[in-house]
């Protein structure tokens, strides 16, 4: 009796094994047919079709072509997009930024906080408002941004350039991180460059390669326009990155970014404290103003230390009035 039971069990096991092997063979044939028919490229998946199973992980993925404007204007100057290479360069930057979702979403959210302030400073200095889009590609509206070349702040200014245009940079203060003062310094650079080139697009390009750098290349190649000169890849892309940021920030929904105003970042109301005497402890100073040191640094990123030595200059320190950012003792 026991022997018969064992035989039956063995028979069932063998039967299941045969069924399993048959299923595996059928599955392999189906995958092979998919490769042959072109639904899965064996060339793109290692040549043997086995990696084609990875496609099952992305059944709903689709890539979309986004609309690239046929016309573009920067600071009142029309961009000659009929030139094929210029059209392709613009197309590239539109697609890069429209598909770099996390970066572009943050750009749109931060722009809501900072662009009104930057625009006001540009207007006060008689600089075209389109230069605010340089901040988008230089720092993505991060006041603490720093490049591998040690360019700092919204406008990514090098220390020497910052000091040349009136900013203070030392162990305690770095005004490159002050959005308003850095924008004022950038305005001084922009107006100097315009006096040299007489073209706002050339001015914007010189912001990347430098006035002397752009001037030398134009002279060597015997042309007058940024759009006619052969440049390194970074500078060749630069103006079109600015134009792509402008296109997307002006009409984000066209490029698939439907971000409600409530989801965008905003600026609180401030009190401004004029500091004309040395502060030995910025932590205590912040507490005296009813905020934490963290909040003080958030809105005054130009402060580099927990002290502030006053010699000749006076400083304007912003104190957030947002109830949620007051010290716990004040909130309660």
C-alpha positions, 0 to 999 in steps of 0.5 A, a space after each residue: 500500500 505504501 509503495 503504491 502511494 509513493 508511485 502516485 506521488 512520483 507520477 504527480 511530481 513528474 507530471 507537474 515538472 513536464 507541465 512547467 517545462 512546457 510552459 517555460 518553452 512556450 514563454 521563450 518562443 513568445 519572447 523570441 517571436 516578439 524580438 523577431 517581430 520588432 516589438 522588442 529589440 534584441 539589439 537594445 537588450 543585449 542581443 539574446 532577448 532575455 533582458 526584454 523582460 525589463 520592458 514589463 516594468 515600464 508598461 505605461 512609459 511614453 516620451 512626448 515631444 514638447 512644442 518649441 516656439 517658432 519665434 523668440 525674443 529677448 529684451 526686445 531683440 528677435 532671435 534668428 531662429 530660421 538658422 537651422 543650428 539656432 533652431 536646434 539649439 533652442 529645441 534642445 534646451 526646451 526639451 531638456 528643461 521640459 523633461 527635467 521635471 524635478 528641477 523645473 518644478 522647483 524653478 517654477 515654485 521658487 520663481 514665484 517667491 523671487 521674480 517680483 523682487 528681482 524684476 523690481 530691482 531690474 526696473 529701478 536700474 533700467 535693465 530689461 526684465 528678461 535678465 531675470 531669467 539668467 538667475 533661473 539658469 545660473 542658480 535656479 533661484 537658490 541664494 546659497 548656490 555655489 559652483 565648482 569655480 566658487 561662483 556664489 549666489 543668485 547671479 553666481 558671481 566670482 569674488 573678484 567680480 563681486 568686489 569690482 561691482 561694489 559687493 562686500 565679501 569677507 569672513 563674516 559677510 558675503 553679499 553675493 548671497 543677498 538677492 537684492 544687492 547681488 541683483 544691483 551688482 549684476 545690473 552694473 555689470 549688464 550696463 557696462 557690457 551693453 555699452 561695449 556690445 550694444 546688444 542685449 543678447 551679446 550682454 547675456 552671452 558675455 555673462 557666461 564667457 566674460 566681456 573680454 572672452 566674447 569680444 575676442 571671439 567676435 574679433 577673431 571670427 570677424 562677426 558682430 553677433 553672438 548668433 554668428 560666432 562659433 563658441 564652446 558648448 557651454 556658451 553656445 547653449 547659454 542663451 538658449 537655456 535662458 530662452 527656454 527658462 523664459 518660455 517655460 516660466 511664462 507659460 508653464 502649463 504649455 509644457 505640462 507644469 500645472 502648479 497651483 499658486 498655493 503650491 508655489 513658494 512665497 515670501 513672508 512679510 519682514 521687519 527690517 532692522 538697521 545694524 550700525 553696531 557690532 553684534 557679538 552673538 547673532 543667536 542672542 540677537 535673533 532671539 531678541 527679535 523673536 526668531 530662531 538663529 535658523 530663521 535669521 540665516 534663512 532670510 539673511 544668507 549673506 551672514 557667514 558667521 554667528 557674529 557681525 562686526 560693524 566698521 564703516 558699513 551699516 547692514 539691513 537685517 530682515 526679520 520674518 513676521 510669519 507667525 509660524 516662524 516666531 520663537 515657540 515662546 512668542 508663538 504660544 
